[in-house]
Amino acid sequence: MMRRYRHLARRRLRLCVDAFSMKREWSELRDFRRSTRGSSTIEFVIWFPLYLTLFLMSFELTYFGFRTVLLDRAIDLQVRGLRLGTVRPSEVDDLKKTICEKGLIFDDCEKSLTIEMRRIDQVAWSMPTVSRVCVDRNDDFKPPEDVEYGPGGAGDLLLLRACLVADPFFQTTPWILGLPLDPSGGVAISATTTFVNEP
C-alpha cells in the first residue's frame, strides 16, 4: 500500500514539475516576444545590404561614365586632326596609340581597343549592321573580322567607331546595372563619331 502511495506521489510531483517547466517556457517565450533588445541590429541587417548595393551601383556608374567621357574626348581630339588632314595615320595601330595616350587611365589600352573607320557612301547610305566592334579577350584580344580601316580621301564622309573592353571596378555591380558585358566579364565602352575630310 505504501509503495502505491509513493508511486502516485512521484507521478504527481513529476506532473507538477512538467507544468512548472512549461509555464516557465511560455513565460520566457512571452518575454522574448515583448523584448526590444536587438531591434536596431535587425534593422541594420535588413537595410545595410540595400544601402551598400546602392552605393556600389552609384560608384560603378560614375566610374563607367568617367571612362566613357575620357574615350569620347580622346576620339574628338584625334578626329580634329583627321578632319583637317594634319594627322592621317596609315595604320590603325598608330591611331590606337595616339587615342590611348589621350585616354589617360585605360589599362592595356592598345590591346583592348578596337578602331573602325570606314567611308560612308552618300548615295546608298549603307551603315554597319553590328552595333559594337569589340575585341574578344577570351581569344587573345582578337578583333572582329568585319572591321574596316581607311582614312578616305578629300571630301569623304567617314564613320569612326571605337570600342574598349575594360574590367569593372566591382565585379558584381555591372550585372545589377545591366551594363554591356562581354563574355570575359569586361565592360564595353564605346564611342562613335562622323566627320568629313577637308578638301
C-alpha positions as CSV (number, residue, x, y, z in Angstrom):
1,M,0.0,0.0,0.0
2,M,2.8,2.4,0.9
3,R,4.5,1.6,-2.4
4,R,1.4,2.5,-4.3
5,Y,1.1,5.9,-2.5
6,R,4.8,6.5,-3.1
7,H,4.4,5.8,-6.8
8,L,1.4,8.2,-7.0
9,A,3.3,10.9,-5.2
10,R,6.2,10.7,-7.6
11,R,3.8,10.8,-10.5
12,R,2.1,14.0,-9.2
13,L,5.4,15.5,-8.4
14,R,6.6,14.8,-12.0
15,L,3.4,16.4,-13.4
16,C,3.9,19.5,-11.2
17,V,7.5,19.8,-12.4
18,D,6.4,19.4,-16.0
19,A,3.7,22.0,-15.6
20,F,6.0,24.4,-13.9
21,S,8.6,23.9,-16.7
22,M,6.0,24.5,-19.4
23,K,4.8,27.6,-17.6
24,R,8.3,28.9,-17.4
25,E,9.0,28.3,-21.1
26,W,5.8,30.1,-22.0
27,S,6.8,33.0,-19.8
28,E,10.3,33.1,-21.4
29,L,8.7,33.0,-24.9
30,R,6.3,35.8,-24.0
31,D,9.2,37.9,-22.6
32,F,11.2,37.2,-25.7
33,R,8.3,38.3,-27.9
34,R,7.9,41.6,-26.0
35,S,11.6,42.3,-25.7
36,T,13.0,45.2,-27.8
37,R,16.6,44.1,-27.4
38,G,18.4,43.7,-30.8
39,S,15.8,45.6,-32.8
40,S,18.4,48.0,-34.1
41,T,20.5,45.1,-35.2
42,I,17.7,43.6,-37.2
43,E,17.1,46.9,-38.9
44,F,20.8,47.2,-39.7
45,V,20.8,43.7,-41.2
46,I,17.8,44.5,-43.4
47,W,18.9,48.0,-44.6
48,F,22.7,47.8,-44.8
49,P,22.8,45.5,-47.9
50,L,20.4,47.7,-49.7
51,Y,22.4,50.9,-49.0
52,L,25.7,49.2,-49.8
53,T,24.2,48.0,-53.1
54,L,23.0,51.5,-53.9
55,F,26.5,52.9,-53.1
56,L,28.3,50.3,-55.3
57,M,25.9,50.9,-58.1
58,S,26.4,54.7,-58.0
59,F,30.2,54.4,-57.8
60,E,30.3,51.9,-60.7
61,L,28.0,54.0,-62.9
62,T,30.1,57.1,-62.2
63,Y,33.3,55.2,-63.0
64,F,31.8,53.9,-66.2
65,G,30.6,57.4,-67.2
66,F,34.0,58.9,-66.4
67,R,35.8,56.4,-68.7
68,T,33.3,56.9,-71.4
69,V,33.9,60.7,-71.3
70,L,37.6,60.1,-71.5
71,L,37.3,57.9,-74.5
72,D,34.9,60.4,-76.2
73,R,37.4,63.2,-75.5
74,A,40.3,61.2,-76.9
75,I,38.3,60.4,-80.1
76,D,37.3,64.0,-80.6
77,L,40.8,65.3,-80.2
78,Q,42.0,62.8,-82.8
79,V,39.2,63.4,-85.2
80,R,40.0,67.1,-85.3
81,G,43.4,66.3,-86.8
82,L,41.9,63.7,-89.1
83,R,39.3,66.1,-90.5
84,L,41.9,68.8,-91.2
85,G,44.4,66.4,-92.6
86,T,47.1,67.4,-90.2
87,V,47.1,63.8,-88.8
88,R,46.5,61.0,-91.2
89,P,47.8,57.6,-89.8
90,S,48.1,55.0,-92.4
91,E,47.9,52.1,-89.9
92,V,45.2,51.5,-87.3
93,D,47.8,50.8,-84.6
94,D,49.2,54.3,-84.9
95,L,45.7,55.7,-84.4
96,K,45.2,53.4,-81.4
97,K,48.4,54.6,-79.8
98,T,47.5,58.2,-80.2
99,I,44.0,57.7,-78.8
100,C,45.3,55.7,-75.8
101,E,47.8,58.4,-75.0
102,K,45.0,60.9,-74.8
103,G,42.7,58.5,-72.9
104,L,45.0,58.6,-69.8
105,I,43.6,55.9,-67.5
106,F,43.0,52.7,-69.6
107,D,44.9,49.6,-68.8
108,D,46.1,47.5,-71.8
109,C,44.5,50.2,-73.9
110,E,46.1,49.3,-77.3
111,K,45.2,45.6,-76.9
112,S,41.7,46.2,-75.6
113,L,40.8,49.0,-78.1
114,T,39.2,48.4,-81.5
115,I,39.0,51.2,-84.0
116,E,36.9,51.1,-87.1
117,M,37.0,53.9,-89.7
118,R,35.1,53.4,-92.9
119,R,33.8,55.6,-95.8
120,I,30.1,56.2,-95.9
121,D,28.5,56.1,-99.4
122,Q,26.4,59.2,-99.6
123,V,24.3,57.7,-102.3
124,A,23.3,54.3,-100.8
125,W,23.9,55.4,-97.1
126,S,24.8,51.8,-96.2
127,M,25.6,51.7,-92.5
128,P,27.2,48.9,-90.4
129,T,24.8,46.4,-89.0
130,V,26.9,45.4,-85.9
131,S,26.3,47.8,-83.0
132,R,29.7,47.3,-81.4
133,V,33.1,46.3,-82.7
134,C,34.9,45.0,-79.6
135,V,37.9,42.7,-79.1
136,D,37.4,39.1,-77.8
137,R,39.6,39.0,-74.7
138,N,38.9,35.2,-74.3
139,D,40.6,34.7,-77.8
140,D,43.8,36.7,-77.1
141,F,42.2,40.1,-77.8
142,K,41.1,39.1,-81.3
143,P,39.3,41.9,-83.1
144,P,36.1,41.3,-85.1
145,E,36.6,40.1,-88.6
146,D,34.4,42.7,-90.4
147,V,36.3,45.8,-89.0
148,E,37.5,48.2,-91.7
149,Y,40.1,51.0,-91.6
150,G,40.5,53.5,-94.3
151,P,41.4,57.2,-93.9
152,G,39.5,58.1,-97.1
153,G,40.1,61.0,-99.4
154,A,39.2,64.6,-99.6
155,G,35.5,65.3,-99.1
156,D,34.7,61.8,-98.0
157,L,32.2,61.2,-95.2
158,L,33.8,58.9,-92.6
159,L,32.4,56.9,-89.7
160,L,34.7,56.3,-86.8
161,R,33.7,53.8,-84.1
162,A,35.8,52.8,-81.1
163,C,35.2,50.1,-78.5
164,L,37.3,49.5,-75.5
165,V,36.8,46.5,-73.2
166,A,37.8,47.2,-69.6
167,D,37.3,45.5,-66.2
168,P,34.6,46.9,-64.0
169,F,35.7,48.3,-60.6
170,F,33.3,45.9,-58.8
171,Q,32.7,42.6,-60.4
172,T,29.0,42.3,-59.3
173,T,27.5,45.7,-60.0
174,P,27.5,45.6,-63.8
175,W,25.1,42.7,-63.6
176,I,22.8,44.7,-61.4
177,L,23.1,47.8,-63.6
178,G,22.7,45.9,-66.9
179,L,26.0,47.3,-68.3
180,P,27.2,45.9,-71.6
181,L,29.4,43.0,-70.7
182,D,31.5,40.8,-73.0
183,P,32.0,37.0,-72.4
184,S,35.2,37.7,-70.4
185,G,33.2,39.8,-67.9
186,G,34.6,43.2,-69.2
187,V,32.5,46.3,-69.7
188,A,32.3,47.5,-73.3
189,I,32.9,51.3,-73.5
190,S,32.1,52.6,-77.0
191,A,32.2,55.9,-78.8
192,T,31.0,56.8,-82.3
193,T,31.5,59.9,-84.4
194,T,31.4,61.0,-88.1
195,F,33.4,63.7,-89.9
196,V,34.1,64.9,-93.4
197,N,37.7,65.1,-94.7
198,E,38.6,68.7,-95.7
199,P,39.4,69.0,-99.4
